[in-house]
Amino acid sequence: MKVPLVDLASQYQALRPQMNMAIQSVLDRTAFILGKEVSDFERAFAQYIGVKHCVGVCSGTDAIEMALEACGIGPGDEVITVPNTYIATCEAISQVGATIRWVEVDSRTYNLDPANLEAAITSRTKAILPVHLYGQPADMEPIMAIAARYGLMVIEDAAQAHGARYRGQRIGNVGNASCFSFYPGKNLGAYGDAGAVCTDNDDIADTVRLLRNHGQREKYVHLVEGSCHRLDNLQAAVLGVKLPHLDGWNAARRAHAALYDELLKDVPGVVTPYLAPGMEPVYHLYVIQVPERDRVQAALKAAGIETGIHYPIPLHEQPAYARLGHRPEDFPVSHALGPRILSLPMYAEVTDEQIHHVADTLKQVLARA
């Protein structure tokens, strides 16, 4: 039995009639830039998240960059985040001219550990950028409390957490702003690159709207120097079709995760995802820890089971950030996770039969160690 890591084709086939109709409508009207589909999706997603504003942009990376700039973050400022995330989180910090300041993560949730946060704050710190990694909400209450105590902005990297909840509150409306990626493989994915900034703050939303469209509210009147970061109208059409299905897909992912948990709970050497109290994750990825990860991954691949690694090298060990002068042991939890983490097949359409096959094959591979 072949089991892919992600199966976008199954999702498309289920939505094919309405998806083709939505895309054809854009093509028929040749309405490609900031059209009705963009404004309709922005309105719907803002309502879904529970915020006043959603501003569609061309990627999750650009969303973080523009949110930082809209919050007044720039050269000379420091932004606190984590080293075990995709590089886009930190690329955005560098792009606005700010300095990355990493803090260690919690060994169970893999998210920013609030216990490490206060010691990292300096006179130059202006913002905290928590990442809701793998669709597991970060512990936002203590993060927000510390931010309030020091007068810091909080920008959520919610690129993997569409629809997740933190103590009943939708992820994306806890901080001053939140940033979403709609990369095709995400829980809510476009058919290309796309992203959004969500916020209750009118000034942040207005600034992002200016920055995404060459600094203009009306054509050829440029109030600031912006750039071209607009959400494509075709991608907005795709997202508009998918959004009503998101909660159902997320519920399916949680059910799949629960089955994985049950099947793998007593397997020696396997660490399944930790579910913190009060959290409702959406399992963008189902990430376990295993011994001899590379051998296990190769054996699963040979058996027709695709897996992933998110992410094999923490950012403080990447050549791109050698200038910051960190050693691997500076963040021991993040360093230790790199060689052990393995993402198992996870998507709404994966079947119980496939999950049983993955778990059984994994047990057989581990037994051969």
C-alpha positions in Angstrom: 0.0 0.0 0.0 1.4 3.4 -1.0 0.6 6.2 1.4 1.6 9.8 0.4 2.6 12.4 3.0 0.0 14.8 1.6 -2.7 14.1 -1.0 -3.9 17.3 -2.7 -5.4 15.4 -5.6 -8.1 13.8 -3.4 -9.1 17.1 -2.0 -9.4 18.7 -5.5 -11.5 15.9 -6.8 -14.0 16.3 -4.0 -14.3 20.0 -4.7 -13.8 19.9 -8.5 -17.2 21.2 -9.7 -17.3 24.3 -7.5 -13.6 24.9 -7.7 -13.6 24.9 -11.5 -16.7 27.2 -11.5 -15.0 29.7 -9.2 -11.8 29.7 -11.2 -13.7 30.0 -14.5 -15.6 33.0 -13.2 -12.4 34.9 -12.6 -11.1 33.9 -16.1 -14.4 34.8 -17.8 -14.3 38.3 -16.2 -10.5 38.7 -16.6 -10.6 40.1 -13.0 -7.1 39.1 -11.8 -5.9 41.8 -9.4 -7.6 42.7 -6.1 -11.1 41.8 -7.3 -14.3 40.6 -5.7 -12.9 37.2 -4.8 -10.1 38.9 -2.7 -12.5 41.1 -0.8 -15.0 38.3 -0.3 -12.3 36.0 1.1 -10.8 38.7 3.3 -14.3 39.3 4.8 -15.0 35.6 5.3 -11.6 34.8 6.8 -11.7 37.8 9.2 -15.1 36.6 10.4 -13.8 33.0 10.8 -10.7 34.1 12.8 -12.8 36.6 14.8 -11.0 39.8 13.9 -11.9 43.1 12.2 -9.4 42.9 9.4 -7.9 40.3 7.1 -5.5 41.6 4.4 -4.7 39.2 1.7 -1.1 39.1 0.5 1.0 37.0 -1.8 2.6 34.6 0.8 3.0 33.8 4.5 6.5 35.1 4.4 5.4 38.5 3.1 2.6 38.5 5.7 5.2 38.3 8.5 7.4 41.0 6.9 4.6 43.4 6.4 3.1 42.8 9.8 6.5 43.6 11.4 6.8 46.7 9.4 3.3 47.8 10.1 4.0 47.3 13.9 6.9 49.8 13.5 9.7 47.2 13.7 12.9 48.1 11.8 16.7 48.6 12.0 18.0 48.5 15.6 15.1 46.6 16.9 15.1 43.0 18.2 12.4 40.4 17.6 12.2 37.3 19.8 11.2 34.0 18.2 12.3 30.3 18.2 15.1 28.5 16.3 13.0 25.4 15.4 10.8 26.9 12.7 10.9 27.3 9.0 13.3 30.0 7.9 10.5 32.2 6.6 9.8 33.3 10.2 13.3 34.7 10.6 13.8 35.8 7.0 11.0 38.3 7.6 12.7 39.7 10.7 15.9 40.2 8.7 14.1 41.8 5.7 12.8 44.7 7.9 16.3 45.3 9.2 15.6 44.0 12.7 17.8 41.5 14.7 16.7 37.9 15.4 16.8 36.9 19.1 16.1 33.2 19.7 14.7 31.6 22.8 14.5 27.9 23.5 11.3 25.9 23.1 9.3 23.7 25.4 10.5 20.1 25.1 7.0 18.7 24.9 5.1 21.2 22.7 8.1 22.3 20.6 6.7 25.9 20.9 8.2 29.0 22.5 8.7 28.3 26.2 7.4 31.3 28.1 9.7 30.4 31.0 12.6 31.4 28.7 11.1 34.6 27.4 11.7 37.3 30.0 15.5 36.6 30.2 15.8 37.3 26.5 14.2 40.7 26.6 16.6 43.7 26.2 16.2 47.4 25.8 16.1 46.8 22.0 13.4 44.2 22.1 10.3 45.5 20.3 8.3 42.3 19.4 7.7 38.7 20.2 7.0 36.3 17.3 5.6 33.0 18.6 5.1 30.2 16.1 2.2 27.8 16.4 4.3 25.0 15.1 2.7 22.0 13.3 -0.7 23.5 14.1 -0.2 23.2 17.9 -1.0 26.5 19.6 1.8 28.2 21.5 1.1 29.1 25.2 -0.2 32.6 24.5 -1.5 33.8 27.9 1.9 34.1 29.6 3.4 35.4 26.4 0.8 38.2 26.2 1.3 38.9 29.9 5.0 39.3 29.5 4.6 41.4 26.3 2.2 43.7 28.2 4.6 44.1 31.1 7.4 45.2 28.7 5.3 47.1 26.2 6.1 44.7 23.3 4.1 43.8 20.2 3.1 40.2 19.6 2.8 38.9 16.1 1.6 35.3 15.7 3.1 33.1 13.1 0.0 31.1 12.4 1.2 29.7 9.1 0.4 26.1 10.2 -2.5 26.8 12.6 -5.6 27.6 10.5 -8.6 27.0 12.8 -6.7 26.0 15.9 -7.9 27.2 19.3 -6.2 28.3 22.4 -8.4 28.0 25.5 -11.5 28.4 23.3 -10.1 31.4 21.4 -9.3 31.1 17.7 -5.6 31.3 16.9 -4.9 34.4 15.0 -6.9 36.8 17.2 -4.7 36.7 20.3 -1.8 38.9 19.4 -1.6 42.3 17.9 -1.5 40.7 14.5 -1.3 37.2 13.0 0.2 35.9 9.8 -1.1 33.0 7.8 0.3 31.1 4.8 -2.0 29.5 2.3 0.8 27.4 0.7 -0.9 24.5 -1.2 -0.1 21.9 1.5 -1.5 23.9 4.4 -4.8 23.0 6.1 -6.3 25.9 4.1 -4.2 25.9 1.0 -4.3 27.9 -2.3 -3.2 26.5 -5.6 0.0 28.6 -5.4 1.6 31.0 -3.0 -0.8 33.2 -0.9 -1.0 34.6 2.7 -2.8 37.0 4.9 -2.4 39.4 7.9 -5.2 39.4 10.4 -5.7 42.0 13.1 -8.1 44.1 15.1 -5.9 47.1 14.8 -7.1 49.6 12.2 -3.7 51.2 11.7 -1.8 47.9 11.2 -4.4 46.8 8.7 -4.3 50.1 6.8 -0.5 50.0 6.7 -0.4 46.5 5.4 -2.9 47.4 2.7 -0.7 50.2 1.6 2.5 48.1 1.7 1.0 45.3 -0.4 0.0 47.6 -3.2 2.8 50.1 -3.9 1.7 52.4 -1.1 -1.5 53.5 -2.8 -5.1 53.7 -1.8 -6.1 55.2 -5.1 -4.3 54.5 -8.4 -1.1 56.5 -8.9 -1.3 58.3 -5.6 1.5 56.7 -3.5 1.3 57.7 0.2 4.3 55.6 1.1 6.9 53.5 -0.7 5.4 50.0 -0.7 5.8 47.0 -3.0 3.8 44.4 -4.8 2.6 41.8 -2.3 -1.1 41.4 -3.4 -3.2 38.3 -3.0 -3.9 36.9 -6.5 -7.6 36.9 -7.3 -7.5 33.4 -8.6 -5.9 32.2 -5.4 -8.6 34.0 -3.4 -11.2 32.2 -5.5 -9.7 28.9 -4.5 -9.5 29.8 -0.8 -13.1 31.0 -0.9 -14.3 27.6 -2.1 -12.2 25.8 0.5 -12.8 27.9 3.7 -16.3 26.5 4.5 -14.7 23.0 4.6 -11.9 23.9 6.9 -13.5 23.0 10.2 -14.5 19.6 8.9 -11.1 18.9 7.6 -9.5 19.9 10.9 -11.9 17.6 12.8 -10.8 14.8 10.5 -7.2 15.6 11.2 -7.8 15.5 14.9 -9.5 12.1 14.6 -6.6 10.8 12.5 -4.1 12.1 15.1 -6.1 10.3 17.9 -5.9 7.1 16.0 -2.1 7.5 15.5 -1.8 8.2 19.2 -3.6 5.1 20.1 -1.7 2.8 17.7 1.7 4.2 18.7 1.3 4.9 22.4 3.2 1.8 23.7 5.8 1.6 20.9 9.3 1.7 22.5 11.3 4.8 21.4 8.4 6.6 19.8 7.2 10.0 21.2 3.9 11.1 19.9 2.7 14.7 19.9 1.9 16.2 23.3 -1.5 17.8 23.7 -1.4 20.6 26.3 -4.5 21.4 28.4 -6.8 23.9 26.8 -5.4 23.5 23.3 -7.3 22.4 20.2 -4.6 21.8 17.6 -5.3 21.2 13.9 -2.4 18.8 13.1 -1.1 20.5 10.0 1.7 17.9 10.6 1.7 14.8 12.8 5.3 14.8 14.1 6.7 12.0 16.2 10.2 11.3 17.5 11.9 8.1 16.7 15.4 6.7 17.2 17.6 6.2 14.1 15.3 8.6 12.2 17.1 8.5 8.9 17.1 4.6 8.9 13.4 4.5 9.8 12.5 7.1 7.1 14.4 5.2 4.5 12.7 1.9 5.4 9.2 3.5 5.4 10.0 5.0 1.9 11.0 1.5 0.7 7.6 0.3 1.9 5.8 3.0 -0.1 5.1 5.3 2.9 6.1 8.9 2.4 7.3 10.9 5.4 8.8 14.4 6.0 11.2 16.2 8.3 10.0 19.5 9.7 12.7 20.7 10.3 16.0 18.8 10.2 18.4 21.6 11.1 17.3 24.3 13.6 18.0 27.9 12.4 20.7 28.7 14.9 22.8 25.9 13.1 22.1 27.1 9.6 24.8 28.6 7.5 22.5 31.5 6.7 22.7 32.6 10.4 26.3 31.8 11.1 26.8 35.6 11.6 24.8 35.4 14.8 27.5 33.3 16.4 25.5 30.6 18.0 26.7 27.1 18.8 24.4 24.0 18.6 24.4 23.6 22.4 23.0 27.1 22.8 19.5 25.7 22.2 19.8 22.1 23.3 16.1 21.2 23.0 15.9 22.4 19.4 19.3 20.7 18.6 18.1 17.4 20.0 14.8 17.4 18.1 16.5 17.8 14.7 17.7 14.1 14.3 14.6 12.5 15.9 11.5 14.2 14.4 9.5 12.5 11.6 6.3 13.7 10.0 3.9 10.9 9.3 1.2 11.1 6.5 -1.5 13.5 7.6 -4.3 15.0 5.6 -8.1 15.1 6.0 -8.6 12.3 3.4 -6.2 9.8 4.8 -8.0 6.6 5.7 -8.0 4.6 8.9 -6.7 1.6 6.8 -3.7 3.7 5.7 -3.0 4.9 9.2 -3.1 1.3 10.5 -0.7 0.4 7.7 1.7 3.2 8.5 1.7 2.3 12.3 2.1 -1.4 11.6 5.0 -0.8 9.2 6.7 1.6 11.6 6.5 -1.0 14.4 8.1 -3.6 12.1 10.9 -1.2 11.1 11.6 -0.3 14.7 11.6 -3.9 15.7 14.4 -4.6 13.2 16.7 -2.1 14.9 
